[in-house]
Amino acid sequence: MPDTPSDTLAQAERRLYLAFLEQGLTGWLARLPEQLARGLDRRRHGDLPAWEKAVAKLPTLPASRDVDLTGDTVTVDVELGDADRRRCRNLLEILMPWRKGPYRLGGIGIDTEWRSDWKWQRVAPHLSPLAGRRVLDVGGGNGYHAWRMAGAGAAFVLVIDPSPRFHYQFHAVRHFVGDADDYRTHFLPVGIEDVPEKLAAFDTVFSMGVLYHRASPLDHLRQLKDALAPGGELVLETLVVEGDEKTVFMPGERYASMPNVYFLPSSRALAHWLDRSGFEAIRCVDETATTLDEQRSTAWMTFHSLADFLDPDDRGKTIEGYPAPRRATLIARKPGY
């Protein structure tokens, strides 16, 4: 049967409940109604009703489609007439800005602000195989990396991110993907603080681009550890600075024009934090300066981006005079069997 517009939102919620039951997350299941209601409260954002309507208006798609979750671009090839393609493009544009990607949906290319595929290329070779694993993607944005995790064979992927815009972008992509991933990939509009304490349920937990927004980074690391099953793997990516194990930088009110940026450790200091938080087998698998090719304005993200946040006379510094963004990815394990 082809998907209908109502599948995208109404049935997605029912499938989320069923997935929690199937995964044995019964303690969390009881909290879902309140969390969904709070996360999608129309008072949170004036554009939320428009985003919801845009996803609901996506046209019915043919059952026959070719879905590729393994390539750099998350791609759904499905036959659309010219009118339906224009309609889809217009509705997807209502959900702008698109920050993580890229996507190609029904012949519509979504060139996102971030070349998120580059990050995945740097991280994926170092992961424990995701096939059959339960995965939590904390602060996962619109779900680009979650689709790649599903493409790598994960049995259950849950994206959590408090942004309602990302929730509707995820479900727009879900409308195109349909049942190609057997509905193993889900989105919940909450933050890590809404994950039940001591859950110990996930084989792999990703936290990419979150830690520097936390006023208490060690608390965040402990929350991530609590979500992991014994022996589970943490994939942690964050902004860092160069230095030794004692180097930690705290910027002023803004860093590269971003508010709420608190602590930027060196990768060696971050490894020390992980050790103090009880992780083991800690290793830094990548450290890379963010380039203007990886993060930039596009037709699908028309606002200021990295080029506007760097000193025009010295690209090695932010406009505030701080070291320009560089990111490190560390992988660690929660002790256990």
C-alpha positions in Angstrom: 0.0 0.0 0.0 1.3 3.5 -0.8 1.8 5.9 2.1 -0.8 8.5 2.7 -0.1 11.9 4.2 -1.7 10.8 7.5 1.0 8.1 7.8 3.7 10.6 8.2 2.6 12.1 11.5 -0.3 10.2 13.1 1.0 6.7 12.4 4.6 7.7 13.2 3.5 8.4 16.8 1.8 5.1 17.1 4.9 3.3 15.6 7.0 5.2 18.2 4.9 3.7 21.0 5.1 0.2 19.5 8.8 0.5 19.1 9.3 1.4 22.8 7.2 -1.6 23.7 9.2 -3.9 21.4 12.5 -2.6 22.8 11.4 -3.1 26.4 11.5 0.6 27.2 8.3 0.3 29.2 9.4 2.7 32.0 10.1 5.4 29.4 6.9 4.6 27.5 4.7 6.0 30.3 6.4 9.4 29.9 6.0 9.6 26.1 2.5 11.4 26.0 3.7 14.2 28.2 7.1 14.5 26.4 5.4 14.6 23.0 2.9 17.1 24.1 5.5 19.4 25.6 8.0 19.0 22.7 5.3 19.8 20.1 3.4 22.5 22.1 2.3 25.1 19.6 3.2 27.8 22.0 6.9 26.9 21.8 7.3 28.3 18.3 5.0 30.4 16.1 5.9 28.5 13.0 5.1 25.1 14.4 1.6 24.8 12.9 3.0 25.7 9.5 5.7 23.0 9.7 3.1 20.4 10.8 0.8 21.4 7.9 3.7 21.2 5.4 4.5 17.6 6.4 0.8 16.6 6.4 0.4 18.1 2.9 3.1 16.1 1.3 1.5 14.1 -1.5 0.8 10.4 -1.5 3.8 8.6 -2.9 3.9 5.5 -5.1 4.7 2.3 -3.2 7.6 1.6 -5.5 10.7 3.6 -4.6 14.4 3.1 -4.3 15.8 4.1 -0.9 19.6 4.4 -0.3 20.6 5.0 3.3 24.2 3.9 2.7 25.5 6.6 0.4 26.7 10.1 1.3 23.4 11.6 0.2 20.3 10.0 1.8 18.4 9.3 -1.3 14.9 8.3 -2.2 14.2 7.8 -5.9 10.5 7.8 -6.5 8.5 8.7 -9.6 6.8 12.1 -9.2 5.0 14.2 -11.8 6.1 17.7 -12.3 3.2 19.1 -10.3 3.9 16.8 -7.3 7.6 17.6 -7.5 7.0 21.3 -7.3 4.5 20.8 -4.5 7.1 18.7 -2.5 9.8 21.3 -3.1 7.5 24.1 -1.9 6.6 22.2 1.2 10.1 21.2 2.0 11.2 24.8 1.7 8.7 25.8 4.4 10.8 23.7 6.8 14.0 25.7 6.0 16.7 26.2 7.2 18.0 22.6 6.6 21.2 22.3 8.5 22.2 18.6 8.3 22.4 16.5 5.2 22.6 16.1 2.2 19.4 14.6 1.0 17.9 13.8 -2.4 14.1 13.1 -2.1 12.0 12.4 -5.2 14.6 14.2 -7.4 14.8 17.2 -5.1 18.3 17.9 -3.9 18.6 19.4 -0.4 22.0 21.0 -0.1 22.3 21.6 3.6 24.4 23.9 5.6 26.6 21.1 6.9 28.2 18.4 4.8 27.3 15.9 7.5 28.5 13.1 5.3 32.0 14.3 5.8 31.7 13.9 9.5 30.2 10.4 9.0 33.1 9.5 6.8 35.5 10.4 9.5 33.7 8.6 12.3 32.2 5.5 10.7 35.4 3.5 10.2 36.1 3.6 13.9 32.7 2.5 15.2 31.9 -0.9 16.5 29.6 -2.5 13.9 26.1 -1.0 14.2 24.3 -4.0 12.8 21.7 -5.2 15.3 22.5 -2.5 17.8 20.2 -0.2 19.7 21.4 3.4 19.1 20.5 6.7 20.7 21.5 9.9 18.8 21.5 12.8 21.2 21.0 16.2 19.6 20.7 14.5 16.3 19.1 17.4 14.4 16.9 16.4 11.5 18.2 12.8 11.7 20.7 12.6 8.8 23.2 10.6 10.8 20.3 8.4 12.2 19.4 7.4 8.6 23.0 6.5 8.0 23.0 4.4 11.2 19.9 2.6 9.9 21.7 2.1 6.6 24.6 0.5 8.6 22.1 -2.1 10.0 21.1 -0.7 13.4 18.1 -2.5 14.8 16.6 0.5 16.5 17.7 4.2 16.2 16.2 6.9 18.4 16.9 10.6 17.6 16.3 13.0 20.5 16.5 16.7 19.8 14.3 19.4 21.4 13.9 21.4 18.2 10.4 21.1 16.8 11.7 22.2 13.3 14.0 19.2 13.3 11.1 16.9 14.3 9.1 18.0 11.2 12.1 17.8 8.9 12.8 14.2 10.1 9.2 13.3 9.4 9.3 14.9 6.0 12.2 12.6 5.2 10.3 9.7 6.8 7.4 10.3 4.4 9.8 9.7 1.5 11.7 6.8 3.1 8.5 5.0 4.0 8.9 1.5 5.4 12.3 1.0 3.7 14.0 0.8 7.1 11.2 -1.3 8.6 10.4 1.7 10.8 13.5 1.2 12.9 14.3 4.9 13.0 12.4 7.3 15.3 12.4 10.9 16.6 11.4 12.2 20.0 11.5 16.0 20.5 13.2 16.0 23.9 16.7 16.6 25.3 19.1 14.3 27.2 17.6 15.4 30.5 14.3 13.8 29.5 15.9 10.3 29.2 15.1 8.3 32.3 18.0 8.0 34.7 20.0 4.8 34.8 18.3 3.6 31.6 21.2 1.4 30.5 19.4 0.5 27.3 21.5 1.5 24.3 24.4 -0.3 22.7 25.7 2.9 21.1 25.1 6.5 22.1 26.1 9.4 19.9 26.5 12.9 21.2 27.8 15.1 18.3 27.8 18.9 18.6 26.2 19.0 22.1 28.8 19.0 24.8 29.9 22.6 24.3 26.4 23.8 24.8 26.3 22.2 28.3 27.1 24.4 31.3 28.0 21.2 33.2 29.8 19.0 30.7 30.6 16.3 33.2 27.0 15.9 34.1 26.3 15.5 30.3 28.9 12.7 30.2 27.3 10.9 33.1 23.9 11.2 31.5 25.2 9.6 28.3 26.8 6.9 30.4 23.6 6.2 32.2 21.8 5.7 28.8 24.4 3.0 27.7 24.0 -0.6 28.4 27.0 -2.2 30.2 29.8 -2.5 27.6 28.1 0.0 25.4 30.0 2.5 23.2 29.9 6.3 23.4 30.7 8.4 20.3 31.4 11.9 21.4 32.1 14.8 19.0 32.5 18.4 20.2 34.4 21.6 19.7 38.0 21.5 21.0 41.1 23.7 21.2 44.7 22.7 20.9 46.6 21.9 24.0 47.5 19.4 26.7 45.4 17.5 29.2 45.1 20.7 31.3 43.8 22.9 28.5 40.2 24.0 28.8 38.9 27.3 27.2 35.8 29.1 28.2 34.7 31.9 25.8 32.7 35.0 26.5 29.0 35.4 25.8 29.4 34.2 22.2 31.8 31.9 20.3 31.7 32.2 16.5 28.5 34.1 17.1 26.9 31.2 18.9 25.4 31.8 22.3 25.5 29.3 25.1 29.0 27.9 24.4 30.6 27.0 27.6 33.7 24.8 27.7 36.1 23.9 24.9 38.6 21.4 26.1 41.6 20.0 24.3 41.1 16.5 23.0 43.5 15.3 25.7 41.5 17.1 28.4 38.3 15.7 27.1 39.8 12.2 27.3 40.6 13.0 31.0 37.0 14.0 31.5 35.8 10.7 30.1 38.1 8.8 32.3 36.9 10.7 35.4 33.4 10.0 34.4 34.0 6.3 34.5 34.6 5.4 30.8 37.3 3.1 29.5 39.1 2.3 26.2 39.1 6.0 25.4 40.6 7.0 22.1 40.5 10.1 19.9 39.7 9.0 16.4 39.6 12.3 14.6 40.5 16.0 15.1 39.7 18.3 12.3 39.4 22.1 11.7 36.0 23.0 10.3 36.4 24.4 6.8 34.2 26.8 4.8 33.5 23.9 2.5 32.0 21.8 5.3 29.8 24.4 6.8 28.3 27.1 4.6 25.2 29.0 3.5 23.2 27.3 0.7 19.9 27.8 -1.1 18.4 25.6 1.7 20.1 27.5 4.5 20.2 31.1 3.5 21.3 32.6 6.8 24.8 33.5 8.0 27.1 30.5 8.3 30.8 29.9 9.2 32.3 32.4 6.8 30.4 35.2 8.6 31.6 34.0 12.0 35.3 34.1 11.3 37.6 37.1 11.3 37.7 38.2 7.6 41.4 39.1 7.9 42.4 35.9 9.8 40.4 32.8 9.1 42.2 31.1 12.0 40.2 33.2 14.4 36.5 33.7 15.1 35.1 37.2 14.9 35.5 37.5 18.6 39.2 36.7 18.3 39.1 33.2 19.6 40.7 30.1 17.9 38.6 29.1 14.9 36.3 26.0 15.3 38.0 22.6 15.3 36.2 19.4 16.3 37.3 16.1 17.8 35.6 12.8 18.0 36.4 10.5 20.9 35.1 6.9 21.3 34.9 5.3 24.7 33.2 2.3 26.4 31.1 2.0 29.5 32.5 -0.8 31.7 30.6 -4.0 31.8 30.2 -7.4 30.0 
